[in-house]
Amino acid sequence: AFGEDQSRIRKDHAPENMAILRHIALNLLKHDKTEKVGVKSKRLNAGWNESYLMKVVGL
């Protein structure tokens, strides 16, 4: 969902740190029940719509 295969983050603990952040983001999107669409659509919507992003993050 986040293009992990194309990621160039390979040094030290960066891959593990990014995996944790991706997991958190994925969980936030999965638990959002305001829209009945897939995770990919929610991710794109959060990228385009700042108010939806703030709603998903909980701010």
N, C-alpha and C positions, 0 to 999 in steps of 0.2 A: 504493500500500500504506500510505502514511503520511498521506494527506489533504492533499497538497501544494496542491491547487487551493483548499482552504478556508483555507489558511495566511494569516495577516495579517502575516507577517514580510516587510517590503518596504523597510526603510530601510538605507542604506549597504551594508555587506558581509554583513549578516545572512542574506539569501537564499542567497548562495554558501556561507557557513559551515554553514547548516542542510542544504544539499544534500550537502555533504561528510559531515556526521554521519549523514544518512540513508543515504548510500551505504555507509558503514562498517557501520552496523547491518544493512543488507540483505545485505552480504557475509558477516557473521558468521552470520546466520540461514541463508543458502544453504549455507554450509560445515558447518553442524551436521548430523551424520548420526545422532544419537541417536534421532530420531523420523522416521518415514516419512510426514510430512504436508507440506502446502504451507507457503509462507512466511507467509501470513496466519495460519494456525493456530499456527505457531511464534511469531509476534509476539504473538498474544493469550496464548499459554501463558506467554511470558516476562513479560508484564504481570501475570499472575495468580500465577505460581509463582516466588518469589524464588530457590529453589535451581536451577531450570532456567535462569533469567536468568544466574546466576553461572556455570553450566556453559557457556552460550553465550559469555559474555564471556571466560571463561578464568580466572576467579578461584576 
